[in-house]
Amino acid sequence: MSSKTTGQSINDLEPGQFLKVGKVAPVGSLEARKLANGVTTFYWRFTIKSKTHREPVGIYDSGAPPKSVKPTAKGYSIQAAMRAAEALSEQHHARRDDGGILAIKAEAQQARTAAAQAQAEAQQFTLENLLGDYADHLEFQGRRSHADVRSIIKLHVLEPWPQVASLPANQVTGEQIADMMRRVVELGKDRTANKLRSYMRAAYQTAKAARSKASIPLRFKGYRITHNPAADTEPDESANRADKNPLSLEELRAYWLAIKTMAGFKGAVLRLHLLTGGQRIEQLVNLRTADIDAGAFTLYDGKGRPGKPPRPHTIPLIPEAALALLACQPEGIYALSTDGGNTHLAATTLSAWAVEAAAGIDGFQTKRIRSGVETLLASGRVSSDIRGRLQSHGIAGVQARHYDGHDYMQEKRDALALLLRLLQEQSANVVHIKTA
């Protein structure tokens, strides 16, 4: 009969050898095994479905007080290892009918996997990434508004609110978005605050709709958006009022007098802009040479419904506008270009040229040309429908969108011809302005 203590027997183990330390209630036993590096580890051994399993308990600390029942910083005494094994045994016995300790471990692993996945999603599907993905989605659709989205988000979300921007998008609240808007309002930019709300609302709606709308990229589903927090906020309706400050008839005639004989590419571009009805400058400068036909050209309007591709918008050319376009010498990819069509004329450059030409008109802004043209055509009894089709305000109503196949080219051509006649009529109140 051996006179060795359990501790001595453990110390005498050979590498790889197991030693049964004792039975564990209610099931199993405690074992010790010395590893190749000389460290001894305790295991709880048990049998389930006729198979033997060993569950690690911890490292043996030979220097621990023999009667200690809690592990030390270095490991377990024999008594502490026995208590730990008993705790595992009790958990196993309580779940013996559905897998015991193996089922408990599997559930714990599933929980760890779910937690890791949730953490990964939290880092990937943030508000910042949602807004970035939305801007990318707009750009892919050909929406030029993506640049405005990126600018506003950078200035009014990412830079001032980095902690909120880094949150999972589905954890951001309407109150947090309202605080972002409030900051912009306090900067005196009420209209920008409304645009911020609009863009964030659209981004969330895109992610929310991704669950049922196949045309939305799959990535948006990853945000797990079921509620649109931006929809809980209220816009400032007063900031959305139209800035109705169109050029008057006299001011339009003065502007026409300033550009009608202006030489070179600059004058030709300004005449083309005015004589085609004051088209949106951002769209006009993107005119492609391939989209010019006999007597007309086609622009692409990206200001329509979210999720829809840019809408083709064809504008007829009256003879004077056709001459202006010819003087621009369209070639290459872009028709309005100073480098042979490789890049298009910048919208800011065209606007600056218009401001220069209209130096004598008080408060002149290029956008007032567009509203001035519409106002002038309205005074000439051109219907709102034709004005809308000419300036691409959008087509309202089911009948117009789905059943009316008429191209309205003649009606738009007649409106442009009327515009030129009204510009050329003599008036005693013409505002004379300096030419560049």
VEXDREN-2710 file (C-alpha; in Angstrom, 1 decimal):
% VEXDREN-2710
k/r/px/py/pz
1/MET/0.0/0.0/0.0
2/SER/1.5/3.4/-1.0
3/SER/2.1/5.9/1.7
4/LYS/2.4/8.8/-0.7
5/THR/0.1/11.7/-0.2
6/THR/-2.1/12.9/-3.2
7/GLY/0.2/15.9/-3.6
8/GLN/3.3/13.7/-3.7
9/SER/1.7/11.4/-6.3
10/ILE/0.8/14.5/-8.4
11/ASN/4.4/15.7/-8.2
12/ASP/5.7/12.3/-9.2
13/LEU/3.7/12.1/-12.4
14/GLU/5.5/11.5/-15.7
15/PRO/4.7/13.9/-18.6
16/GLY/1.5/12.7/-20.3
17/GLN/0.4/10.5/-17.3
18/PHE/-3.0/10.9/-15.7
19/LEU/-3.8/10.4/-12.0
20/LYS/-7.2/9.9/-10.5
21/VAL/-7.4/12.2/-7.6
22/GLY/-10.9/11.3/-6.4
23/LYS/-14.6/10.9/-7.1
24/VAL/-16.7/14.0/-7.7
25/ALA/-20.3/14.2/-6.6
26/PRO/-22.8/13.8/-8.1
27/VAL/-21.0/12.3/-11.1
28/GLY/-17.4/11.9/-12.5
29/SER/-14.0/12.2/-11.0
30/LEU/-11.1/14.6/-10.6
31/GLU/-7.9/13.8/-12.5
32/ALA/-4.5/15.4/-12.7
33/ARG/-2.1/15.2/-15.7
34/LYS/1.4/16.5/-16.1
35/LEU/2.1/18.1/-19.5
36/ALA/5.3/18.0/-21.4
37/ASN/6.4/21.4/-20.1
38/GLY/6.1/20.1/-16.5
39/VAL/2.9/22.0/-15.7
40/THR/0.2/19.8/-14.1
41/THR/-3.5/20.4/-14.9
42/PHE/-6.7/19.2/-13.2
43/TYR/-9.5/17.8/-15.3
44/TRP/-13.1/16.7/-14.4
45/ARG/-13.7/13.4/-16.1
46/PHE/-17.2/12.2/-16.9
47/THR/-19.1/9.9/-19.2
48/ILE/-22.1/10.7/-21.4
49/LYS/-23.7/8.4/-24.0
50/SER/-21.0/5.8/-23.3
51/LYS/-18.2/8.3/-24.2
52/THR/-15.6/9.6/-21.8
53/HIS/-14.9/13.3/-21.8
54/ARG/-12.5/15.5/-19.8
55/GLU/-13.2/19.1/-19.0
56/PRO/-10.2/21.3/-17.9
57/VAL/-10.5/22.7/-14.4
58/GLY/-7.2/24.6/-14.0
59/ILE/-3.5/24.4/-13.2
60/TYR/-2.2/22.7/-10.0
61/ASP/-0.6/25.1/-7.6
62/SER/1.6/23.0/-5.3
63/GLY/2.3/26.0/-3.1
64/ALA/-1.4/26.7/-2.4
65/PRO/-2.6/26.2/1.2
66/PRO/-3.9/22.6/1.2
67/LYS/-7.3/23.5/2.7
68/SER/-7.9/26.4/0.4
69/VAL/-11.1/26.0/-1.6
70/LYS/-10.6/29.0/-4.0
71/PRO/-7.9/29.2/-6.7
72/THR/-4.8/31.3/-6.1
73/ALA/-3.2/33.6/-8.6
74/LYS/-1.1/30.6/-9.7
75/GLY/-3.8/27.9/-9.8
76/TYR/-5.7/25.4/-7.7
77/SER/-5.0/23.4/-4.6
78/ILE/-6.4/19.9/-4.6
79/GLN/-9.4/21.0/-2.5
80/ALA/-10.0/24.0/-4.7
81/ALA/-9.9/21.8/-7.8
82/MET/-12.3/19.3/-6.3
83/ARG/-14.8/22.1/-5.5
84/ALA/-14.5/23.4/-9.1
85/ALA/-15.0/19.9/-10.5
86/GLU/-18.1/19.5/-8.2
87/ALA/-19.6/22.7/-9.7
88/LEU/-19.1/21.4/-13.2
89/SER/-20.6/18.1/-12.2
90/GLU/-23.7/19.7/-10.7
91/GLN/-24.3/21.8/-13.9
92/HIS/-23.9/18.6/-16.0
93/HIS/-26.2/16.6/-13.8
94/ALA/-28.9/19.3/-14.0
95/ARG/-28.8/19.2/-17.8
96/ARG/-28.2/15.5/-18.2
97/ASP/-31.3/14.9/-20.2
98/ASP/-30.4/17.4/-23.0
99/GLY/-26.6/17.0/-23.3
100/GLY/-25.2/18.0/-19.9
101/ILE/-22.1/20.1/-19.8
102/LEU/-21.6/19.6/-23.6
103/ALA/-24.9/21.4/-24.3
104/ILE/-23.9/24.2/-21.8
105/LYS/-20.6/24.7/-23.6
106/ALA/-22.3/24.7/-27.0
107/GLU/-24.7/27.4/-25.8
108/ALA/-21.9/29.4/-24.4
109/GLN/-20.0/29.2/-27.7
110/GLN/-23.1/30.3/-29.6
111/ALA/-23.4/33.2/-27.2
112/ARG/-19.8/34.2/-27.8
113/THR/-20.2/33.9/-31.6
114/ALA/-23.4/36.0/-31.5
115/ALA/-21.6/38.6/-29.3
116/ALA/-18.6/38.7/-31.7
117/GLN/-20.9/39.0/-34.7
118/ALA/-22.9/41.8/-33.0
119/GLN/-19.6/43.6/-32.2
120/ALA/-18.5/43.2/-35.8
121/GLU/-21.8/44.6/-37.1
122/ALA/-21.6/47.4/-34.6
123/GLN/-18.3/48.4/-36.0
124/GLN/-19.3/47.9/-39.7
125/PHE/-22.9/49.1/-39.8
126/THR/-22.5/52.5/-38.2
127/LEU/-24.4/55.7/-39.0
128/GLU/-21.3/57.0/-40.7
129/ASN/-21.2/53.9/-43.0
130/LEU/-24.9/54.1/-43.7
131/LEU/-24.7/57.7/-44.9
132/GLY/-21.6/56.9/-46.9
133/ASP/-23.3/53.9/-48.5
134/TYR/-26.3/56.0/-49.3
135/ALA/-24.2/58.6/-51.0
136/ASP/-22.4/55.8/-53.0
137/HIS/-25.9/54.5/-54.0
138/LEU/-26.9/57.9/-55.3
139/GLU/-23.7/58.2/-57.3
140/PHE/-24.1/54.8/-58.8
141/GLN/-27.6/55.8/-59.9
142/GLY/-26.2/58.9/-61.5
143/ARG/-27.6/61.3/-58.9
144/ARG/-25.5/64.4/-58.7
145/SER/-26.9/65.1/-55.3
146/HIS/-24.4/62.6/-53.9
147/ALA/-21.8/65.4/-53.7
148/ASP/-24.1/67.6/-51.7
149/VAL/-25.0/64.6/-49.4
150/ARG/-21.3/63.9/-48.7
151/SER/-20.6/67.6/-48.0
152/ILE/-23.5/68.1/-45.6
153/ILE/-22.9/64.8/-43.8
154/LYS/-19.1/65.6/-43.4
155/LEU/-19.7/69.2/-42.1
156/HIS/-22.8/68.6/-39.9
157/VAL/-22.6/64.9/-38.8
158/LEU/-19.1/63.4/-39.0
159/GLU/-17.1/66.3/-37.8
160/PRO/-19.3/67.7/-35.0
161/TRP/-20.8/64.4/-33.8
162/PRO/-18.1/61.7/-34.1
163/GLN/-19.5/59.6/-31.2
164/VAL/-23.0/59.4/-32.7
165/ALA/-21.6/58.7/-36.2
166/SER/-19.7/55.7/-34.8
167/LEU/-22.9/54.2/-33.2
168/PRO/-24.7/51.3/-35.0
169/ALA/-27.1/53.0/-37.3
170/ASN/-30.1/51.1/-35.8
171/GLN/-29.3/52.5/-32.4
172/VAL/-29.4/56.2/-33.3
173/THR/-32.4/58.0/-32.0
174/GLY/-34.6/60.7/-33.5
175/GLU/-33.6/63.0/-30.6
176/GLN/-29.9/62.7/-31.6
177/ILE/-30.8/63.6/-35.2
178/ALA/-32.9/66.5/-33.9
179/ASP/-29.8/67.7/-31.9
180/MET/-27.8/67.6/-35.1
181/MET/-30.4/69.7/-36.9
182/ARG/-30.6/72.1/-34.0
183/ARG/-26.9/72.8/-34.2
184/VAL/-27.2/73.7/-37.9
185/VAL/-30.2/76.0/-37.2
186/GLU/-28.1/77.7/-34.5
187/LEU/-25.5/78.3/-37.1
188/GLY/-28.1/80.3/-39.1
189/LYS/-28.5/77.6/-41.8
190/ASP/-32.2/76.6/-41.5
191/ARG/-32.4/75.3/-45.0
192/THR/-29.3/73.2/-44.6
193/ALA/-30.8/71.7/-41.4
194/ASN/-33.8/70.6/-43.5
195/LYS/-31.6/69.1/-46.1
196/LEU/-29.6/67.2/-43.5
197/ARG/-32.9/65.8/-42.2
198/SER/-34.0/64.9/-45.7
199/TYR/-30.8/63.1/-46.6
200/MET/-30.7/61.1/-43.3
201/ARG/-34.4/60.2/-43.7
202/ALA/-33.8/59.0/-47.2
203/ALA/-30.7/56.9/-46.1
204/TYR/-32.6/55.2/-43.3
205/GLN/-35.6/54.6/-45.6
206/THR/-33.3/53.0/-48.2
207/ALA/-31.9/50.6/-45.6
208/LYS/-35.4/49.9/-44.3
209/ALA/-36.8/49.2/-47.7
210/ALA/-33.9/46.9/-48.6
211/ARG/-35.7/44.0/-46.8
212/SER/-38.4/43.9/-49.5
213/LYS/-37.0/45.9/-52.5
214/ALA/-34.7/43.9/-54.7
215/SER/-33.3/46.9/-56.5
216/ILE/-31.6/48.1/-53.3
217/PRO/-28.1/46.7/-52.8
218/LEU/-27.9/43.8/-50.3
219/ARG/-25.5/45.6/-48.1
220/PHE/-28.3/47.9/-46.8
221/LYS/-30.0/44.8/-45.2
222/GLY/-27.0/44.5/-42.9
223/TYR/-28.0/47.7/-41.1
224/ARG/-31.1/45.9/-39.8
225/ILE/-33.2/49.0/-39.9
226/THR/-36.8/48.5/-38.9
227/HIS/-37.5/52.1/-37.8
228/ASN/-36.6/55.4/-39.4
229/PRO/-35.5/57.8/-36.6
230/ALA/-35.1/60.7/-38.9
231/ALA/-38.9/60.4/-39.6
232/ASP/-39.5/61.2/-35.9
233/THR/-38.0/64.7/-36.4
234/GLU/-39.9/67.8/-37.7
235/PRO/-38.6/70.0/-40.5
236/ASP/-38.6/73.8/-40.4
237/GLU/-41.3/74.5/-42.9
238/SER/-40.5/78.2/-43.1
239/ALA/-37.0/77.3/-44.3
240/ASN/-38.5/75.4/-47.3
241/ARG/-40.3/78.4/-48.7
242/ALA/-39.3/79.1/-52.3
243/ASP/-36.9/82.0/-52.8
244/LYS/-39.1/83.8/-55.3
245/ASN/-36.9/86.5/-56.7
246/PRO/-37.0/86.0/-60.4
247/LEU/-35.4/88.4/-62.8
248/SER/-37.9/90.9/-64.1
249/LEU/-38.7/91.3/-67.8
250/GLU/-36.5/94.4/-67.9
251/GLU/-33.7/92.7/-66.1
252/LEU/-33.9/89.7/-68.5
253/ARG/-33.8/91.9/-71.5
254/ALA/-30.8/93.8/-70.1
255/TYR/-29.0/90.5/-69.5
256/TRP/-29.9/89.4/-73.0
257/LEU/-28.5/92.6/-74.5
258/ALA/-25.2/92.0/-72.5
259/ILE/-24.7/88.5/-73.9
260/LYS/-26.3/88.5/-77.3
261/THR/-23.2/89.8/-79.1
262/MET/-20.6/88.6/-76.6
263/ALA/-17.8/87.0/-78.5
264/GLY/-16.2/83.6/-78.0
265/PHE/-17.0/80.5/-76.1
266/LYS/-18.2/82.4/-73.0
267/GLY/-20.9/84.4/-74.9
268/ALA/-22.0/81.2/-76.8
269/VAL/-22.5/79.3/-73.5
270/LEU/-24.4/82.0/-71.8
271/ARG/-26.7/82.4/-74.8
272/LEU/-27.3/78.7/-75.0
273/HIS/-28.2/78.6/-71.3
274/LEU/-30.8/81.4/-71.6
275/LEU/-32.3/80.4/-75.0
276/THR/-32.9/76.8/-73.9
277/GLY/-35.1/78.1/-71.0
278/GLY/-32.6/78.5/-68.1
279/GLN/-31.9/74.8/-67.7
280/ARG/-30.2/73.7/-64.5
281/ILE/-26.6/74.6/-64.9
282/GLU/-25.3/71.4/-63.3
283/GLN/-27.2/69.4/-65.9
284/LEU/-26.4/71.7/-68.8
285/VAL/-22.6/71.6/-68.4
286/ASN/-22.8/67.8/-68.4
287/LEU/-24.3/67.8/-71.9
288/ARG/-22.6/65.0/-73.9
289/THR/-21.9/65.5/-77.5
290/ALA/-23.5/62.1/-78.3
291/ASP/-26.8/63.5/-76.9
292/ILE/-27.1/66.3/-79.5
293/ASP/-29.5/65.6/-82.3
294/ALA/-30.7/67.7/-85.2
295/GLY/-32.7/70.5/-83.6
296/ALA/-32.5/69.3/-79.9
297/PHE/-30.3/67.9/-77.2
298/THR/-31.0/65.6/-74.2
299/LEU/-30.0/66.2/-70.6
300/TYR/-30.4/63.8/-67.7
301/ASP/-32.4/65.0/-64.7
302/GLY/-31.2/63.4/-61.5
303/LYS/-33.6/65.3/-59.2
304/GLY/-36.5/62.9/-59.5
305/ARG/-37.8/60.3/-57.1
306/PRO/-35.3/58.5/-54.8
307/GLY/-34.3/55.2/-56.2
308/LYS/-35.1/56.1/-59.8
309/PRO/-32.4/56.6/-62.4
310/PRO/-31.9/60.1/-64.0
311/ARG/-34.7/61.0/-66.3
312/PRO/-34.0/61.9/-69.9
313/HIS/-35.0/65.5/-70.6
314/THR/-35.0/66.7/-74.2
315/ILE/-34.9/70.4/-75.1
316/PRO/-35.6/71.6/-78.6
317/LEU/-33.2/74.2/-80.1
318/ILE/-34.6/77.3/-81.7
319/PRO/-32.3/78.6/-84.5
320/GLU/-30.6/81.1/-82.3
321/ALA/-29.9/78.5/-79.6
322/ALA/-28.6/76.1/-82.3
323/LEU/-26.2/78.8/-83.5
324/ALA/-25.0/79.3/-79.9
325/LEU/-24.4/75.5/-79.5
326/LEU/-22.5/75.4/-82.8
327/ALA/-20.3/78.3/-81.6
328/CYS/-19.4/76.1/-78.6
329/GLN/-17.8/73.7/-81.1
330/PRO/-18.9/70.5/-79.3
331/GLU/-16.5/67.6/-79.7
332/GLY/-15.2/64.7/-77.7
333/ILE/-17.3/63.5/-74.8
334/TYR/-18.6/66.7/-73.3
335/ALA/-20.2/69.4/-75.6
336/LEU/-19.4/72.4/-73.4
337/SER/-15.7/72.1/-72.8
338/THR/-12.4/74.0/-73.1
339/ASP/-10.2/70.9/-73.6
340/GLY/-11.7/69.2/-76.6
341/GLY/-14.5/67.4/-74.7
342/ASN/-12.4/65.5/-72.2
343/THR/-13.9/67.4/-69.2
344/HIS/-16.9/69.5/-69.0
345/LEU/-17.1/73.2/-68.2
346/ALA/-17.5/73.7/-64.4
347/ALA/-21.0/74.8/-63.3
348/THR/-19.3/77.4/-61.1
349/THR/-17.5/78.9/-64.1
350/LEU/-20.7/79.3/-66.1
351/SER/-22.3/81.0/-63.1
352/ALA/-19.4/83.3/-62.6
353/TRP/-19.5/84.3/-66.3
354/ALA/-23.2/85.1/-65.9
355/VAL/-22.6/87.2/-62.8
356/GLU/-19.9/89.0/-64.7
357/ALA/-22.1/89.7/-67.6
358/ALA/-24.9/91.0/-65.3
359/ALA/-22.7/93.2/-63.3
360/GLY/-25.2/96.1/-63.5
361/ILE/-28.2/94.2/-62.2
362/ASP/-28.7/94.6/-58.4
363/GLY/-28.7/91.3/-56.5
364/PHE/-28.1/89.2/-59.5
365/GLN/-27.8/85.5/-59.0
366/THR/-27.7/82.9/-61.7
367/LYS/-30.6/81.0/-60.3
368/ARG/-32.8/84.1/-60.9
369/ILE/-32.4/83.5/-64.7
370/ARG/-34.3/80.2/-64.4
371/SER/-37.1/81.6/-62.3
372/GLY/-37.2/84.7/-64.4
373/VAL/-37.7/82.7/-67.6
374/GLU/-40.5/80.8/-66.1
375/THR/-42.2/83.9/-64.8
376/LEU/-41.8/85.6/-68.2
377/LEU/-43.3/82.6/-70.0
378/ALA/-46.2/82.5/-67.5
379/SER/-46.9/86.2/-68.3
380/GLY/-46.9/85.1/-72.0
381/ARG/-49.7/82.5/-71.1
382/VAL/-47.6/79.4/-71.5
383/SER/-49.2/76.8/-69.3
384/SER/-47.6/75.5/-66.1
385/ASP/-47.5/72.1/-67.6
386/ILE/-45.5/73.2/-70.6
387/ARG/-43.2/75.4/-68.4
388/GLY/-42.7/72.4/-66.2
389/ARG/-41.8/70.1/-69.1
390/LEU/-39.5/72.7/-70.6
391/GLN/-37.6/73.2/-67.3
392/SER/-37.9/69.6/-66.1
393/HIS/-39.8/70.3/-62.9
394/GLY/-41.1/66.7/-63.0
395/ILE/-44.2/65.1/-64.3
396/ALA/-47.1/64.8/-61.9
397/GLY/-50.0/62.5/-62.0
398/VAL/-50.6/58.9/-63.1
399/GLN/-52.0/59.9/-66.4
400/ALA/-48.9/62.1/-67.3
401/ARG/-46.4/59.5/-66.2
402/HIS/-48.0/56.4/-67.6
403/TYR/-50.4/57.2/-70.4
404/ASP/-49.4/60.4/-72.1
405/GLY/-46.9/59.5/-74.8
406/HIS/-46.7/62.9/-76.5
407/ASP/-43.2/64.4/-76.5
408/TYR/-44.4/68.0/-76.3
409/MET/-41.4/69.1/-78.4
410/GLN/-43.4/71.5/-80.5
411/GLU/-45.0/73.1/-77.5
412/LYS/-41.6/73.5/-75.9
413/ARG/-40.2/74.9/-79.1
414/ASP/-43.0/77.4/-79.3
415/ALA/-42.4/78.5/-75.7
416/LEU/-38.7/79.1/-76.4
417/ALA/-39.5/81.1/-79.5
418/LEU/-41.9/83.2/-77.4
419/LEU/-39.1/83.7/-74.9
420/LEU/-36.8/85.1/-77.5
421/ARG/-39.5/87.4/-78.9
422/LEU/-40.2/88.8/-75.5
423/LEU/-36.5/89.3/-74.8
424/GLN/-36.0/91.2/-78.1
425/GLU/-39.1/93.5/-77.8
426/GLN/-38.2/97.1/-77.1
427/SER/-39.0/98.5/-73.7
428/ALA/-38.7/102.0/-72.4
429/ASN/-37.7/100.6/-69.0
430/VAL/-34.8/98.4/-70.0
431/VAL/-32.0/98.3/-67.4
432/HIS/-28.7/99.1/-69.1
433/ILE/-25.8/97.2/-67.6
434/LYS/-22.1/97.2/-68.2
435/THR/-20.7/94.4/-70.4
436/ALA/-17.5/92.6/-69.5
END
